[in-house]
Amino acid sequence: MKQSFSWWSFVGRGVEDKMLLQAAKAIGYSGVDLIDPANYDLAIDCGLSIAAINGHNSISSGFNDESQHDRIEREIESNLAIATKYGIPNLIVFSGNRRNEESDEQGAQATAAGVQKVIKAASDAKVTLVMELLNSKVDHSGYQCDRTKWLVDIVKQVGSPNFKALYDIYHMQIMEGDLIRTIRENAEFIGHYHTAGNPGRNEIDDTQEINYAAVFSAIARTDYSGYIAHELIPATDPVNALRVAFSLCEISSR
C-alpha cells in the first residue's frame, strides 16, 4: 500500500521543509497530503506525489448547505485544474456542520445534490472527491459527516467511482469504534485513509488504544490500492514519528 503523510501535522516541528520531505522519501513514503501550494514543486522535486489537497474552503460550511453549492463548485473546479497540473488523485471535500432546521436525511439529500453538480468535472479530470469522516465529539463539534453509514448511503446515491469516503481511522474510533468490521463491509466505498493515535492524535504506538497493526492488515486484505496518509501530530521527533508509522503500516500490510 502507498503511504503518505499530512503536511500540516508534521511541518514546523524543528525540521526544515526540504529536509522533512527528503526524510519522508528516504523512509519510503510515496506521497504527501495537504501540503502548502508554495511547496508543491518542492515535494515533486523530492520524489513525492501530492496525494490529496482540499477541494474547497471550510470544513464547517460544506455540501449539506445548498446556498454554498455554487461557491463550492467554483472552488472545486479551480482545484481540479491544480490537480490536473500536478497529478493529484484526490480532492478532500466536507459535508459542513449540521443545520438546526434540517434533519440528517435532508442534509444527505443536499450533500448528494451538491456532489452531483461537480462529479462529471471530477470524472473528466480523473480525480476522486473524497468526503472526510470527522468526529463531532472532540475536534469538530456539529460536523454532519460523522458516521460511516450516513456517508456510504450518499456515495451509493451519487453512484460514481469518482466520489468516495475518506475514512479517518482516528476520527471513527472516537465516533464508532468497530473499525475493522466497518472497513471490511465498506471497502469498496473508501478512497483514502487517514491515521492518528487515540487519544491525543499523536503517534500510532503502544501508548494509544487503536490496534493499528490489525487495522492495516484488514485494509490490505481488501486489496486497497490507494494511499494511507498519517495525519498524526508528533509528540516527539517528527522524522522518527514518520519512520515508526511507515514501518508499522508496511510490516502489517504484507
N, C-alpha and C positions, 0 to 999 in steps of 0.2 A: 504494500500500500504506500502511496505517496504521502509524505509528511510535509506539513507547512507549520508556520507559527505566526501568531498575531503580533504585528509590529508594535502596536500601541502599548501592549503589556510588557514588552521586553526593552523598548528603547528608553534612553535617558536614565539608565541604571549603572552608570560608570563605565560603559563600553562605547567607544566611538562608533558612529553609524556603519561605516565601511567595515570596521573590524567585526561588528556583530554579524553582518551579512556574510562576510568571508568565513567566520567561525561556523555559522549555520551550514554553509555549503560544505565545509570540511567535515562536519559531523555526518552529513548525508542528506540533509534537507533538500527538497526539490522546489519548494515554494515558500512564499510569504504572503500573509493575509493583511489587508488594511494598512498597507504602507503608505506613507505620505507621498502625494504626487511628485514632489520635488525629488524623491528618491527612486522613482520608477526605473529610470535608466541605470542608476547605480545598482539596483537589485539585479537587473538583467546582465549588467557587466560582470557581476559577481557569480553569475551562473544560476540564478534563481528565477523561477517563473513567478508571476504575480497571480496567486491562486484565487483571490477574491477581493473585491472592493465593495463599498456601499453603493447601492443603486440609486438611492435618493436620500434627501436630508430628513432628519428627525426620526427617532425611534418612537416617540410618543404620538406623532401625527402621521398616520400612515394610511394604508389601503382601506381600512374599515370606515373611513370618513369620506363620503362621496364628494364633499366640497374640496377635497385635496387631490382628487384624481387627475385633474388637468395639470396641476403643478408636478405631481409625481411622474406623470407621463413625460413631461418635458425633461425632467431631470434624468429619468431612465434613458431616454433617447440620447441625451448628451453623454451619459456614462457608457452606453453601448458603443458609441463611437470610440471612446477611450479604450474600451475592452477589445474592440476590433484591432485597434492600433497596436496594443501591447500583448495580444493573445491571451487575455484574461478570460477564463472559462465561466466564472461565477460573479453575479451581482447579488449582494445581500439586500433583501427588502424586509419591510416590517409591517405588521398589522396596524400599529398605533395602539393607543390606550382605549380601554372601554369607554363608551359614551353613555352617560347616565340614562338617556331616554331610549336606548336601544338594547335589545336582547343579544345574546351570543349568536343566535340564529340570524338576526338582522345584520350583525357585524360580519358574519361569514358571507352572507349574500353580497354585501357591499364590497368585501375584500375580493371575492371571486370576480365580480363585475369589473373591478379596477384592474385586476391582473389580466383579464381578457382583453382589455384595451391595449396592453403592451406586449402580449405574448407573441404575436406574429413578428414584431420587430426583434424580439429576443431570439426567436427561432431563426429568422433570416440572418442574424448576426452570429448564430451558432453559440449563443450564450445561455446559460441556465440562470433563471431567477430563483434564488433560494431564500425562502422566508424563515427568519430565525425564531426558534422557540426560546423564550426567555422566561425566567422566573418572575412572578409578580409578588412574591413573598418577601424577598430580601433586597433585590437590586433594582427592580423595575416595577414599582407599585402601579397597578392599574393596567398594565400591559395585557392585551387581549389574547395574543397567541402564546398562551402559557400551558397548553395541553396538547399532547400529540394528536389525539383523535380530532380535535377541532380543526387542526391544520390539515391532517390527512384527508378529511372529508372535502376540504377546499381543493386540495391537489387533485383528488378524483374528479371533482366537478369541472375544474379547468381542463383536465384531460390532455395535457401536453407534456412531453418529456423535457421541455424547457422550463417547467415550473415544478420545484420540489421543495422538500423541507431541509432546513439547516438544523440538524439535531445537535443541540448543545448539551453534552453529557452532564456538565456541571449544573446547568440550569434545570434540567429534567430530573436530576437526582433530588434537587430541592423540592420540585413540584410533585413528582410522581413516584420516583424510585422505579423498581421493576424494569431496570434498564435493558437487560439482555432480552427478556421476552418481548419488550416493545420494539427493539431493534430487529429481532427476527421476524416479527409479524408485519413490520412496516418498511422493510429494507428497500423495496422497490420504489418507495416514495421519498427516500432520503438521498439528497445530492451532495451533502457536505457535512462534516462533523467538526465540532469544537470540543476541546477538553479543558479541564482545570480541576484541581483538588477541592473537595468539600469536606468540612467547612473551611472558609478562608480564601478560596480561589487561588491557592498557592500551588506548589509543586505536587505532581502526581506521584507521591511516595507513600511510605507506610505511616505517615502522620495524619492521613485523611481516610475517609470511610469508603471510597469507591474502589472496588477491586478492578483496577484498570487492566491488569493482565487478562482477566476473564472477559472483560468488555471488548478489548482489542481482538481477542481470539474469536469472539462471537461475530464481530464485524467482518473479520477475514473470511469466516465461513459463509457469509452472504455473497461472496465474490464481488465485493465492493471494489470499484476501480478509481474512485475519486480521491480527494485529499482528506486527511485527518489533520486538523490545524490545532496546535496547542495554544490556548488563549489564557494560560495561567499567568499570575503575577508573581514573579520570583521573589521569595523572601530572602534569598541569598544571592550568590553569583549567577547572573543571567545565562552565561555561557554554559555553566555546569547544569543549570536547570534545563536548558535545551538538550544537552547531552543525555541526561537521565531520562527525559521524556522520550527522546528518539529511540534510545536503546530499549526501553520497556515496550514501546509500540512495535519495534522491529522484531524483537525476540518473541513477543506474544502472538504475532500475526503469522508466524511461519507455519 
